[in-house]
Amino acid sequence: MNHPAPPNFKRELPADLLSALQARFADRVSTTQAMREHHGRDESSYDPMLPDAVVFAQNIDDVAAAVTLCNQYRFPVIAYGTGTSLEGHILAVQGGLSIDLSQMNQLVALNAEDLTVTVQPGVTRKQLNAEIKDTGLFFPIDPGADASIGGMAATRASGTNAVRYGTMRENVLALTVVTADGKVIKTGTRAKKSSAGYDLTRLFVGSEGTLGIIVEITLKLYPQPEAISAAVCSFPDSDHTNGCAGRARRIS
């Protein structure tokens, strides 16, 4: 959906497309400079690259409608969560429409008995753990920021807990995705294992929005640990860190 362009290349937002977006989304479409600047940067070291417009989606139909319109005009689409990523994939390298998913922030289904939860992409990591804490379960992936679950899946987030619990790749069971032509597809199920067909779920996890926009995610949950401890190790140089890392994995 969003990919590199030749130097100094810039698509212009078609007036007919903007009119169609405004007719569909009303005041949830913005072309103001401040809003475009907010959605044209992340936490990476890359220079800001601003989209031409921003749409705030509230459900799957909104995302599908926006993508379908942009597909008709061959106009780039960029999914936006919280802007905490380091990959630069939300930068509008060819201009385009930024679809903000932050208002899609509801838990769809919690199945504590089989350790799964289904959420919308705008749910943040901290929000998820706050809403399920009374079940005795938690979601362990911690990239160091209060990222959205959709963004974490799109970038295959990890963090310090990955030593024990793995990355997003191992903890996403199923997805609902809007493809580049506006179709809504589902991949995977709540089942812990399936050997039927292509593993499309893991294809979309880490694709950074290039294959489709993730609009629903089913995740594995884990029992809260009985105790949590932390340690700080100091090293005289980098050559001494390898042995300690191996011991830490064995301890965990």
C-alpha positions in Angstrom: 0.0 0.0 0.0 2.8 2.4 0.9 6.2 2.0 -0.9 9.2 4.0 -1.9 9.0 6.4 -4.8 11.5 8.1 -7.1 13.1 11.3 -5.7 10.9 14.4 -5.7 7.9 12.3 -6.7 4.6 13.4 -5.2 1.0 12.3 -5.9 -1.6 15.0 -5.7 -4.9 14.3 -3.9 -7.6 14.2 -6.5 -10.4 16.6 -5.8 -13.0 13.9 -6.6 -11.5 11.5 -4.1 -11.5 14.2 -1.4 -15.1 15.0 -2.1 -16.0 11.3 -1.9 -14.1 10.9 1.4 -15.9 14.0 2.8 -19.3 12.6 1.7 -18.5 9.3 3.5 -16.7 10.5 6.6 -17.9 14.1 7.1 -15.9 15.8 9.8 -13.7 12.6 10.3 -11.7 13.7 7.3 -9.0 16.3 7.9 -6.5 18.1 5.6 -5.2 20.6 8.1 -1.5 21.1 8.3 -1.3 20.2 12.1 -3.2 17.0 11.6 -1.1 16.0 8.6 2.1 16.8 10.5 1.0 14.6 13.5 0.4 11.7 11.1 3.5 12.2 9.1 6.1 11.1 11.6 7.0 8.4 14.0 9.8 7.7 16.5 12.3 6.9 13.8 15.2 9.1 12.7 13.6 9.7 9.3 12.4 13.1 8.3 8.6 13.7 8.5 6.7 12.9 5.3 3.1 14.2 5.5 0.0 12.5 4.1 -2.4 14.6 2.0 -5.4 13.8 4.3 -6.3 11.9 7.4 -9.4 9.8 8.0 -10.5 8.6 11.4 -12.0 5.1 11.1 -14.4 3.8 13.7 -15.1 0.3 12.4 -14.1 -2.2 9.7 -16.6 -0.8 7.2 -14.9 2.6 7.5 -11.5 1.1 6.7 -12.9 -0.9 3.8 -14.7 2.1 2.4 -11.6 4.4 2.6 -9.3 1.8 1.0 -11.9 1.0 -1.8 -12.1 4.7 -2.7 -8.3 5.1 -2.7 -8.0 2.0 -4.9 -10.4 3.5 -7.4 -8.1 6.5 -7.7 -4.8 4.6 -7.4 -4.0 6.7 -4.3 -1.6 5.5 -1.5 -3.0 4.4 1.9 -1.1 4.4 5.2 -2.5 2.8 8.4 -1.7 4.8 11.6 -1.9 3.5 15.1 -0.1 5.6 17.8 3.0 6.6 15.9 5.5 5.0 18.3 7.2 2.7 15.7 10.8 3.0 14.6 10.4 1.5 11.2 9.3 4.6 9.2 6.5 2.6 7.6 3.8 5.3 8.4 5.7 8.0 6.5 3.8 9.2 3.4 6.7 8.7 0.9 4.2 9.3 -2.0 1.7 11.4 -0.1 -1.5 9.6 0.4 -4.3 9.0 2.8 -3.5 8.2 6.5 -6.2 6.0 8.1 -6.1 6.6 11.8 -7.3 3.5 13.7 -7.0 4.9 17.2 -10.8 5.1 17.6 -11.1 1.4 17.0 -10.1 0.6 20.5 -12.6 -2.0 21.9 -12.1 -5.5 23.1 -14.2 -7.7 20.8 -14.2 -10.9 22.8 -12.3 -12.2 25.9 -12.1 -16.0 26.2 -10.2 -16.4 29.5 -10.9 -20.2 29.6 -8.8 -20.8 26.5 -6.4 -17.9 27.1 -7.3 -15.8 24.1 -8.6 -12.3 23.4 -9.8 -10.5 20.3 -9.3 -6.8 20.0 -9.6 -3.9 17.6 -6.3 -2.5 16.3 -6.4 0.8 18.2 -6.4 -1.0 21.6 -3.1 -0.2 23.3 -0.9 -2.6 25.2 -1.5 -0.9 28.5 -5.2 -0.6 27.9 -5.4 -4.4 27.1 -3.6 -5.4 30.3 -5.7 -3.0 32.4 -9.0 -4.5 31.1 -8.0 -8.1 31.6 -6.1 -7.9 34.9 -9.1 -9.2 36.9 -8.9 -12.5 35.0 -5.4 -13.3 36.2 -4.1 -13.1 32.7 -1.9 -10.7 30.8 -0.4 -10.0 27.4 3.3 -10.1 27.7 4.7 -8.4 24.6 6.3 -5.1 25.7 8.1 -3.0 23.0 8.8 -0.3 25.5 6.0 2.1 24.4 2.3 2.1 24.8 1.9 1.0 21.2 -1.4 -0.1 19.6 -1.9 -3.8 19.2 -2.5 -3.4 15.5 0.8 -1.5 15.1 2.6 -4.2 17.2 1.2 -6.9 14.9 2.1 -4.9 11.7 5.7 -4.5 12.9 6.1 -7.9 14.6 7.0 -6.1 17.9 9.0 -7.8 20.5 10.8 -6.4 23.6 12.6 -7.7 26.7 9.8 -10.3 27.4 10.4 -11.9 24.1 13.2 -14.1 25.7 10.4 -16.0 27.5 7.2 -15.3 25.6 8.3 -14.8 22.0 7.4 -11.9 19.6 4.1 -10.9 18.1 4.6 -13.5 15.5 4.2 -16.3 18.1 1.3 -14.6 19.9 -1.1 -13.7 17.1 -3.6 -16.5 16.4 -5.9 -14.9 13.9 -6.4 -11.6 12.0 -9.1 -9.7 10.1 -7.5 -7.7 7.3 -8.6 -5.2 4.7 -6.7 -5.9 1.5 -5.6 -3.3 -1.0 -8.8 -3.5 -3.0 -11.0 -3.1 0.0 -11.9 -6.7 0.6 -12.2 -8.0 4.2 -10.5 -11.3 4.8 -9.9 -13.5 7.9 -6.8 -15.5 8.6 -6.4 -18.2 11.3 -8.6 -19.2 14.2 -8.6 -19.4 18.0 -7.2 -22.9 17.7 -3.7 -23.3 19.1 -2.6 -25.2 16.0 -3.7 -25.6 12.4 -1.9 -27.2 9.5 -4.5 -26.4 6.8 -3.3 -24.2 4.0 -1.0 -21.2 3.9 -0.1 -19.5 7.2 -1.4 -16.1 6.1 -1.5 -14.8 9.7 2.2 -14.9 10.0 2.5 -13.4 6.5 0.6 -10.3 7.6 2.4 -10.0 10.9 5.4 -7.9 10.3 4.3 -6.7 6.8 4.1 -3.1 8.0 0.9 -2.4 6.2 2.2 -3.3 2.7 -0.2 -6.3 2.3 -3.2 -4.9 4.0 -4.6 -3.1 7.0 -5.1 -5.2 10.2 -8.5 -4.4 11.7 -8.9 -7.2 14.2 -6.5 -9.3 16.1 -6.8 -12.5 18.2 -4.0 -12.9 20.7 -2.7 -15.5 23.1 -2.8 -14.6 26.8 -0.7 -15.9 29.7 -1.3 -16.4 33.4 0.2 -13.6 35.4 3.5 -14.7 36.9 3.6 -15.3 40.7 6.7 -13.1 41.0 8.6 -10.7 38.8 12.3 -9.8 39.4 14.7 -7.6 37.6 18.5 -7.3 37.6 21.0 -4.8 36.2 24.4 -6.1 34.9 27.4 -3.9 34.1 30.1 -5.0 31.6 33.5 -3.6 31.0 33.0 -4.1 27.2 30.7 -5.7 24.7 32.8 -8.9 24.5 31.6 -9.9 28.0 27.9 -9.6 27.2 27.5 -12.8 25.2 28.0 -15.3 28.0 25.6 -13.4 30.3 22.9 -13.4 27.6 23.1 -17.1 27.4 22.8 -17.6 31.1 19.9 -15.2 31.2 18.0 -17.4 28.7 18.7 -20.5 30.7 17.4 -18.8 33.9 14.2 -17.6 32.3 
